[in-house]
Amino acid sequence: MKLNRPKVITWWIGLILALLAVMGAVFDVAFLGTYAVWFALVSAVLMLLATCLKGL
């Protein structure tokens, strides 16, 4: 399987989602704490798909 480099915008979106997940787990922010696990999951899936699919 050949892995591809994700586009810059995809990488930034994944990074922002991961940072929101970390902030939601560490700090007591109502909205971020509620969805921290989902932010982390979406970030990981986005980065995996961007690495496996060309042009994402």
mmCIF file of the N, C-alpha and C atoms, coordinates in Angstrom:
data_MODEL
# 
_entry.id   MODEL 
# 
loop_
_atom_site.group_PDB 
_atom_site.id 
_atom_site.type_symbol 
_atom_site.label_atom_id 
_atom_site.label_alt_id 
_atom_site.label_comp_id 
_atom_site.label_asym_id 
_atom_site.label_entity_id 
_atom_site.label_seq_id 
_atom_site.pdbx_PDB_ins_code 
_atom_site.Cartn_x 
_atom_site.Cartn_y 
_atom_site.Cartn_z 
_atom_site.occupancy 
_atom_site.B_iso_or_equiv 
_atom_site.pdbx_formal_charge 
_atom_site.auth_seq_id 
_atom_site.auth_comp_id 
_atom_site.auth_asym_id 
_atom_site.auth_atom_id 
_atom_site.pdbx_PDB_model_num 
ATOM 1   N N  . MET A 1 1  ? 0.840   -1.164 0.000  1.00 0.00 ? 1  MET A N  1 
ATOM 2   C CA . MET A 1 1  ? 0.000   0.000  0.000  1.00 0.00 ? 1  MET A CA 1 
ATOM 3   C C  . MET A 1 1  ? 0.892   1.237  0.000  1.00 0.00 ? 1  MET A C  1 
ATOM 4   N N  . LYS A 1 2  ? 0.618   2.133  -0.911 1.00 0.00 ? 2  LYS A N  1 
ATOM 5   C CA . LYS A 1 2  ? 1.385   3.367  -1.007 1.00 0.00 ? 2  LYS A CA 1 
ATOM 6   C C  . LYS A 1 2  ? 0.679   4.450  -0.201 1.00 0.00 ? 2  LYS A C  1 
ATOM 7   N N  . LEU A 1 3  ? 1.426   5.085  0.681  1.00 0.00 ? 3  LEU A N  1 
ATOM 8   C CA . LEU A 1 3  ? 0.869   6.158  1.488  1.00 0.00 ? 3  LEU A CA 1 
ATOM 9   C C  . LEU A 1 3  ? 1.117   7.497  0.817  1.00 0.00 ? 3  LEU A C  1 
ATOM 10  N N  . ASN A 1 4  ? 0.167   8.400  0.984  1.00 0.00 ? 4  ASN A N  1 
ATOM 11  C CA . ASN A 1 4  ? 0.233   9.718  0.370  1.00 0.00 ? 4  ASN A CA 1 
ATOM 12  C C  . ASN A 1 4  ? 0.353   10.793 1.441  1.00 0.00 ? 4  ASN A C  1 
ATOM 13  N N  . ARG A 1 5  ? 0.908   11.905 1.056  1.00 0.00 ? 5  ARG A N  1 
ATOM 14  C CA . ARG A 1 5  ? 0.994   13.050 1.947  1.00 0.00 ? 5  ARG A CA 1 
ATOM 15  C C  . ARG A 1 5  ? -0.339  13.797 1.911  1.00 0.00 ? 5  ARG A C  1 
ATOM 16  N N  . PRO A 1 6  ? -0.923  14.108 3.076  1.00 0.00 ? 6  PRO A N  1 
ATOM 17  C CA . PRO A 1 6  ? -2.186  14.853 3.068  1.00 0.00 ? 6  PRO A CA 1 
ATOM 18  C C  . PRO A 1 6  ? -1.974  16.298 2.626  1.00 0.00 ? 6  PRO A C  1 
ATOM 19  N N  . LYS A 1 7  ? -3.020  16.908 2.124  1.00 0.00 ? 7  LYS A N  1 
ATOM 20  C CA . LYS A 1 7  ? -2.950  18.321 1.754  1.00 0.00 ? 7  LYS A CA 1 
ATOM 21  C C  . LYS A 1 7  ? -2.782  19.167 3.013  1.00 0.00 ? 7  LYS A C  1 
ATOM 22  N N  . VAL A 1 8  ? -2.294  20.358 2.824  1.00 0.00 ? 8  VAL A N  1 
ATOM 23  C CA . VAL A 1 8  ? -2.010  21.243 3.955  1.00 0.00 ? 8  VAL A CA 1 
ATOM 24  C C  . VAL A 1 8  ? -3.285  21.575 4.724  1.00 0.00 ? 8  VAL A C  1 
ATOM 25  N N  . ILE A 1 9  ? -4.369  21.856 4.023  1.00 0.00 ? 9  ILE A N  1 
ATOM 26  C CA . ILE A 1 9  ? -5.615  22.219 4.690  1.00 0.00 ? 9  ILE A CA 1 
ATOM 27  C C  . ILE A 1 9  ? -6.160  21.040 5.496  1.00 0.00 ? 9  ILE A C  1 
ATOM 28  N N  . THR A 1 10 ? -6.021  19.830 4.971  1.00 0.00 ? 10 THR A N  1 
ATOM 29  C CA . THR A 1 10 ? -6.471  18.644 5.689  1.00 0.00 ? 10 THR A CA 1 
ATOM 30  C C  . THR A 1 10 ? -5.648  18.452 6.950  1.00 0.00 ? 10 THR A C  1 
ATOM 31  N N  . TRP A 1 11 ? -4.339  18.682 6.852  1.00 0.00 ? 11 TRP A N  1 
ATOM 32  C CA . TRP A 1 11 ? -3.466  18.542 8.005  1.00 0.00 ? 11 TRP A CA 1 
ATOM 33  C C  . TRP A 1 11 ? -3.825  19.560 9.088  1.00 0.00 ? 11 TRP A C  1 
ATOM 34  N N  . TRP A 1 12 ? -4.099  20.803 8.690  1.00 0.00 ? 12 TRP A N  1 
ATOM 35  C CA . TRP A 1 12 ? -4.451  21.836 9.656  1.00 0.00 ? 12 TRP A CA 1 
ATOM 36  C C  . TRP A 1 12 ? -5.785  21.543 10.338 1.00 0.00 ? 12 TRP A C  1 
ATOM 37  N N  . ILE A 1 13 ? -6.751  21.054 9.578  1.00 0.00 ? 13 ILE A N  1 
ATOM 38  C CA . ILE A 1 13 ? -8.049  20.709 10.175 1.00 0.00 ? 13 ILE A CA 1 
ATOM 39  C C  . ILE A 1 13 ? -7.876  19.583 11.185 1.00 0.00 ? 13 ILE A C  1 
ATOM 40  N N  . GLY A 1 14 ? -7.089  18.569 10.843 1.00 0.00 ? 14 GLY A N  1 
ATOM 41  C CA . GLY A 1 14 ? -6.819  17.473 11.774 1.00 0.00 ? 14 GLY A CA 1 
ATOM 42  C C  . GLY A 1 14 ? -6.116  17.957 13.021 1.00 0.00 ? 14 GLY A C  1 
ATOM 43  N N  . LEU A 1 15 ? -5.163  18.874 12.855 1.00 0.00 ? 15 LEU A N  1 
ATOM 44  C CA . LEU A 1 15 ? -4.430  19.421 13.998 1.00 0.00 ? 15 LEU A CA 1 
ATOM 45  C C  . LEU A 1 15 ? -5.351  20.232 14.903 1.00 0.00 ? 15 LEU A C  1 
ATOM 46  N N  . ILE A 1 16 ? -6.203  21.053 14.328 1.00 0.00 ? 16 ILE A N  1 
ATOM 47  C CA . ILE A 1 16 ? -7.126  21.867 15.124 1.00 0.00 ? 16 ILE A CA 1 
ATOM 48  C C  . ILE A 1 16 ? -8.098  20.977 15.889 1.00 0.00 ? 16 ILE A C  1 
ATOM 49  N N  . LEU A 1 17 ? -8.611  19.941 15.241 1.00 0.00 ? 17 LEU A N  1 
ATOM 50  C CA . LEU A 1 17 ? -9.510  19.018 15.937 1.00 0.00 ? 17 LEU A CA 1 
ATOM 51  C C  . LEU A 1 17 ? -8.804  18.305 17.078 1.00 0.00 ? 17 LEU A C  1 
ATOM 52  N N  . ALA A 1 18 ? -7.556  17.906 16.860 1.00 0.00 ? 18 ALA A N  1 
ATOM 53  C CA . ALA A 1 18 ? -6.797  17.242 17.921 1.00 0.00 ? 18 ALA A CA 1 
ATOM 54  C C  . ALA A 1 18 ? -6.534  18.196 19.082 1.00 0.00 ? 18 ALA A C  1 
ATOM 55  N N  . LEU A 1 19 ? -6.212  19.439 18.785 1.00 0.00 ? 19 LEU A N  1 
ATOM 56  C CA . LEU A 1 19 ? -5.987  20.420 19.854 1.00 0.00 ? 19 LEU A CA 1 
ATOM 57  C C  . LEU A 1 19 ? -7.271  20.708 20.634 1.00 0.00 ? 19 LEU A C  1 
ATOM 58  N N  . LEU A 1 20 ? -8.399  20.752 19.944 1.00 0.00 ? 20 LEU A N  1 
ATOM 59  C CA . LEU A 1 20 ? -9.675  20.925 20.635 1.00 0.00 ? 20 LEU A CA 1 
ATOM 60  C C  . LEU A 1 20 ? -9.963  19.742 21.553 1.00 0.00 ? 20 LEU A C  1 
ATOM 61  N N  . ALA A 1 21 ? -9.618  18.545 21.114 1.00 0.00 ? 21 ALA A N  1 
ATOM 62  C CA . ALA A 1 21 ? -9.824  17.359 21.941 1.00 0.00 ? 21 ALA A CA 1 
ATOM 63  C C  . ALA A 1 21 ? -8.951  17.410 23.189 1.00 0.00 ? 21 ALA A C  1 
ATOM 64  N N  . VAL A 1 22 ? -7.701  17.807 23.042 1.00 0.00 ? 22 VAL A N  1 
ATOM 65  C CA . VAL A 1 22 ? -6.804  17.910 24.193 1.00 0.00 ? 22 VAL A CA 1 
ATOM 66  C C  . VAL A 1 22 ? -7.278  19.002 25.146 1.00 0.00 ? 22 VAL A C  1 
ATOM 67  N N  . MET A 1 23 ? -7.664  20.138 24.606 1.00 0.00 ? 23 MET A N  1 
ATOM 68  C CA . MET A 1 23 ? -8.155  21.224 25.460 1.00 0.00 ? 23 MET A CA 1 
ATOM 69  C C  . MET A 1 23 ? -9.429  20.816 26.193 1.00 0.00 ? 23 MET A C  1 
ATOM 70  N N  . GLY A 1 24 ? -10.291 20.064 25.528 1.00 0.00 ? 24 GLY A N  1 
ATOM 71  C CA . GLY A 1 24 ? -11.517 19.601 26.175 1.00 0.00 ? 24 GLY A CA 1 
ATOM 72  C C  . GLY A 1 24 ? -11.251 18.582 27.263 1.00 0.00 ? 24 GLY A C  1 
ATOM 73  N N  . ALA A 1 25 ? -10.191 17.804 27.135 1.00 0.00 ? 25 ALA A N  1 
ATOM 74  C CA . ALA A 1 25 ? -9.863  16.815 28.157 1.00 0.00 ? 25 ALA A CA 1 
ATOM 75  C C  . ALA A 1 25 ? -9.130  17.439 29.335 1.00 0.00 ? 25 ALA A C  1 
ATOM 76  N N  . VAL A 1 26 ? -8.330  18.462 29.086 1.00 0.00 ? 26 VAL A N  1 
ATOM 77  C CA . VAL A 1 26 ? -7.507  19.056 30.145 1.00 0.00 ? 26 VAL A CA 1 
ATOM 78  C C  . VAL A 1 26 ? -8.256  20.150 30.894 1.00 0.00 ? 26 VAL A C  1 
ATOM 79  N N  . PHE A 1 27 ? -8.899  21.045 30.180 1.00 0.00 ? 27 PHE A N  1 
ATOM 80  C CA . PHE A 1 27 ? -9.570  22.177 30.797 1.00 0.00 ? 27 PHE A CA 1 
ATOM 81  C C  . PHE A 1 27 ? -11.059 21.904 30.946 1.00 0.00 ? 27 PHE A C  1 
ATOM 82  N N  . ASP A 1 28 ? -11.677 22.599 31.860 1.00 0.00 ? 28 ASP A N  1 
ATOM 83  C CA . ASP A 1 28 ? -13.099 22.387 32.133 1.00 0.00 ? 28 ASP A CA 1 
ATOM 84  C C  . ASP A 1 28 ? -13.934 23.370 31.313 1.00 0.00 ? 28 ASP A C  1 
ATOM 85  N N  . VAL A 1 29 ? -14.055 23.064 30.036 1.00 0.00 ? 29 VAL A N  1 
ATOM 86  C CA . VAL A 1 29 ? -14.893 23.857 29.135 1.00 0.00 ? 29 VAL A CA 1 
ATOM 87  C C  . VAL A 1 29 ? -16.071 22.968 28.737 1.00 0.00 ? 29 VAL A C  1 
ATOM 88  N N  . ALA A 1 30 ? -17.279 23.443 28.962 1.00 0.00 ? 30 ALA A N  1 
ATOM 89  C CA . ALA A 1 30 ? -18.469 22.610 28.797 1.00 0.00 ? 30 ALA A CA 1 
ATOM 90  C C  . ALA A 1 30 ? -18.580 22.001 27.398 1.00 0.00 ? 30 ALA A C  1 
ATOM 91  N N  . PHE A 1 31 ? -18.497 22.820 26.381 1.00 0.00 ? 31 PHE A N  1 
ATOM 92  C CA . PHE A 1 31 ? -18.672 22.323 25.012 1.00 0.00 ? 31 PHE A CA 1 
ATOM 93  C C  . PHE A 1 31 ? -17.538 21.390 24.599 1.00 0.00 ? 31 PHE A C  1 
ATOM 94  N N  . LEU A 1 32 ? -16.303 21.786 24.880 1.00 0.00 ? 32 LEU A N  1 
ATOM 95  C CA . LEU A 1 32 ? -15.164 20.973 24.468 1.00 0.00 ? 32 LEU A CA 1 
ATOM 96  C C  . LEU A 1 32 ? -15.083 19.675 25.246 1.00 0.00 ? 32 LEU A C  1 
ATOM 97  N N  . GLY A 1 33 ? -15.402 19.724 26.534 1.00 0.00 ? 33 GLY A N  1 
ATOM 98  C CA . GLY A 1 33 ? -15.359 18.516 27.353 1.00 0.00 ? 33 GLY A CA 1 
ATOM 99  C C  . GLY A 1 33 ? -16.382 17.483 26.918 1.00 0.00 ? 33 GLY A C  1 
ATOM 100 N N  . THR A 1 34 ? -17.522 17.959 26.458 1.00 0.00 ? 34 THR A N  1 
ATOM 101 C CA . THR A 1 34 ? -18.584 17.046 26.025 1.00 0.00 ? 34 THR A CA 1 
ATOM 102 C C  . THR A 1 34 ? -18.195 16.305 24.749 1.00 0.00 ? 34 THR A C  1 
ATOM 103 N N  . TYR A 1 35 ? -17.535 16.986 23.839 1.00 0.00 ? 35 TYR A N  1 
ATOM 104 C CA . TYR A 1 35 ? -17.228 16.406 22.535 1.00 0.00 ? 35 TYR A CA 1 
ATOM 105 C C  . TYR A 1 35 ? -15.746 16.101 22.317 1.00 0.00 ? 35 TYR A C  1 
ATOM 106 N N  . ALA A 1 36 ? -14.955 16.067 23.368 1.00 0.00 ? 36 ALA A N  1 
ATOM 107 C CA . ALA A 1 36 ? -13.507 15.860 23.236 1.00 0.00 ? 36 ALA A CA 1 
ATOM 108 C C  . ALA A 1 36 ? -13.180 14.528 22.580 1.00 0.00 ? 36 ALA A C  1 
ATOM 109 N N  . VAL A 1 37 ? -13.887 13.475 22.961 1.00 0.00 ? 37 VAL A N  1 
ATOM 110 C CA . VAL A 1 37 ? -13.628 12.154 22.370 1.00 0.00 ? 37 VAL A CA 1 
ATOM 111 C C  . VAL A 1 37 ? -13.970 12.143 20.887 1.00 0.00 ? 37 VAL A C  1 
ATOM 112 N N  . TRP A 1 38 ? -15.041 12.814 20.531 1.00 0.00 ? 38 TRP A N  1 
ATOM 113 C CA . TRP A 1 38 ? -15.443 12.855 19.123 1.00 0.00 ? 38 TRP A CA 1 
ATOM 114 C C  . TRP A 1 38 ? -14.469 13.677 18.284 1.00 0.00 ? 38 TRP A C  1 
ATOM 115 N N  . PHE A 1 39 ? -13.969 14.773 18.861 1.00 0.00 ? 39 PHE A N  1 
ATOM 116 C CA . PHE A 1 39 ? -12.958 15.558 18.153 1.00 0.00 ? 39 PHE A CA 1 
ATOM 117 C C  . PHE A 1 39 ? -11.713 14.716 17.884 1.00 0.00 ? 39 PHE A C  1 
ATOM 118 N N  . ALA A 1 40 ? -11.282 13.953 18.877 1.00 0.00 ? 40 ALA A N  1 
ATOM 119 C CA . ALA A 1 40 ? -10.096 13.112 18.720 1.00 0.00 ? 40 ALA A CA 1 
ATOM 120 C C  . ALA A 1 40 ? -10.343 12.015 17.691 1.00 0.00 ? 40 ALA A C  1 
ATOM 121 N N  . LEU A 1 41 ? -11.509 11.404 17.724 1.00 0.00 ? 41 LEU A N  1 
ATOM 122 C CA . LEU A 1 41 ? -11.835 10.336 16.776 1.00 0.00 ? 41 LEU A CA 1 
ATOM 123 C C  . LEU A 1 41 ? -11.899 10.860 15.342 1.00 0.00 ? 41 LEU A C  1 
ATOM 124 N N  . VAL A 1 42 ? -12.566 11.978 15.143 1.00 0.00 ? 42 VAL A N  1 
ATOM 125 C CA . VAL A 1 42 ? -12.676 12.562 13.796 1.00 0.00 ? 42 VAL A CA 1 
ATOM 126 C C  . VAL A 1 42 ? -11.303 12.980 13.287 1.00 0.00 ? 42 VAL A C  1 
ATOM 127 N N  . SER A 1 43 ? -10.488 13.530 14.162 1.00 0.00 ? 43 SER A N  1 
ATOM 128 C CA . SER A 1 43 ? -9.140  13.933 13.774 1.00 0.00 ? 43 SER A CA 1 
ATOM 129 C C  . SER A 1 43 ? -8.316  12.728 13.322 1.00 0.00 ? 43 SER A C  1 
ATOM 130 N N  . ALA A 1 44 ? -8.365  11.647 14.076 1.00 0.00 ? 44 ALA A N  1 
ATOM 131 C CA . ALA A 1 44 ? -7.601  10.453 13.727 1.00 0.00 ? 44 ALA A CA 1 
ATOM 132 C C  . ALA A 1 44 ? -8.095  9.832  12.421 1.00 0.00 ? 44 ALA A C  1 
ATOM 133 N N  . VAL A 1 45 ? -9.402  9.737  12.249 1.00 0.00 ? 45 VAL A N  1 
ATOM 134 C CA . VAL A 1 45 ? -9.958  9.160  11.022 1.00 0.00 ? 45 VAL A CA 1 
ATOM 135 C C  . VAL A 1 45 ? -9.624  10.039 9.816  1.00 0.00 ? 45 VAL A C  1 
ATOM 136 N N  . LEU A 1 46 ? -9.707  11.355 9.983  1.00 0.00 ? 46 LEU A N  1 
ATOM 137 C CA . LEU A 1 46 ? -9.366  12.266 8.894  1.00 0.00 ? 46 LEU A CA 1 
ATOM 138 C C  . LEU A 1 46 ? -7.913  12.094 8.461  1.00 0.00 ? 46 LEU A C  1 
ATOM 139 N N  . MET A 1 47 ? -7.009  12.008 9.420  1.00 0.00 ? 47 MET A N  1 
ATOM 140 C CA . MET A 1 47 ? -5.597  11.864 9.082  1.00 0.00 ? 47 MET A CA 1 
ATOM 141 C C  . MET A 1 47 ? -5.316  10.496 8.458  1.00 0.00 ? 47 MET A C  1 
ATOM 142 N N  . LEU A 1 48 ? -5.973  9.455  8.933  1.00 0.00 ? 48 LEU A N  1 
ATOM 143 C CA . LEU A 1 48 ? -5.791  8.129  8.319  1.00 0.00 ? 48 LEU A CA 1 
ATOM 144 C C  . LEU A 1 48 ? -6.300  8.109  6.882  1.00 0.00 ? 48 LEU A C  1 
ATOM 145 N N  . LEU A 1 49 ? -7.469  8.675  6.660  1.00 0.00 ? 49 LEU A N  1 
ATOM 146 C CA . LEU A 1 49 ? -8.023  8.719  5.303  1.00 0.00 ? 49 LEU A CA 1 
ATOM 147 C C  . LEU A 1 49 ? -7.163  9.587  4.380  1.00 0.00 ? 49 LEU A C  1 
ATOM 148 N N  . ALA A 1 50 ? -6.674  10.696 4.912  1.00 0.00 ? 50 ALA A N  1 
ATOM 149 C CA . ALA A 1 50 ? -5.837  11.588 4.100  1.00 0.00 ? 50 ALA A CA 1 
ATOM 150 C C  . ALA A 1 50 ? -4.531  10.921 3.715  1.00 0.00 ? 50 ALA A C  1 
ATOM 151 N N  . THR A 1 51 ? -4.039  10.028 4.563  1.00 0.00 ? 51 THR A N  1 
ATOM 152 C CA . THR A 1 51 ? -2.807  9.320  4.249  1.00 0.00 ? 51 THR A CA 1 
ATOM 153 C C  . THR A 1 51 ? -3.041  8.187  3.249  1.00 0.00 ? 51 THR A C  1 
ATOM 154 N N  . CYS A 1 52 ? -4.202  7.568  3.329  1.00 0.00 ? 52 CYS A N  1 
ATOM 155 C CA . CYS A 1 52 ? -4.483  6.414  2.465  1.00 0.00 ? 52 CYS A CA 1 
ATOM 156 C C  . CYS A 1 52 ? -5.065  6.816  1.109  1.00 0.00 ? 52 CYS A C  1 
ATOM 157 N N  . LEU A 1 53 ? -5.847  7.872  1.040  1.00 0.00 ? 53 LEU A N  1 
ATOM 158 C CA . LEU A 1 53 ? -6.496  8.273  -0.201 1.00 0.00 ? 53 LEU A CA 1 
ATOM 159 C C  . LEU A 1 53 ? -5.733  9.418  -0.844 1.00 0.00 ? 53 LEU A C  1 
ATOM 160 N N  . LYS A 1 54 ? -5.595  9.345  -2.126 1.00 0.00 ? 54 LYS A N  1 
ATOM 161 C CA . LYS A 1 54 ? -4.873  10.389 -2.856 1.00 0.00 ? 54 LYS A CA 1 
ATOM 162 C C  . LYS A 1 54 ? -5.786  11.595 -3.083 1.00 0.00 ? 54 LYS A C  1 
ATOM 163 N N  . GLY A 1 55 ? -5.247  12.774 -2.848 1.00 0.00 ? 55 GLY A N  1 
ATOM 164 C CA . GLY A 1 55 ? -5.986  14.002 -3.120 1.00 0.00 ? 55 GLY A CA 1 
ATOM 165 C C  . GLY A 1 55 ? -6.841  14.506 -1.983 1.00 0.00 ? 55 GLY A C  1 
ATOM 166 N N  . LEU A 1 56 ? -6.675  13.945 -0.788 1.00 0.00 ? 56 LEU A N  1 
ATOM 167 C CA . LEU A 1 56 ? -7.497  14.405 0.335  1.00 0.00 ? 56 LEU A CA 1 
ATOM 168 C C  . LEU A 1 56 ? -6.680  15.253 1.261  1.00 0.00 ? 56 LEU A C  1 
# 
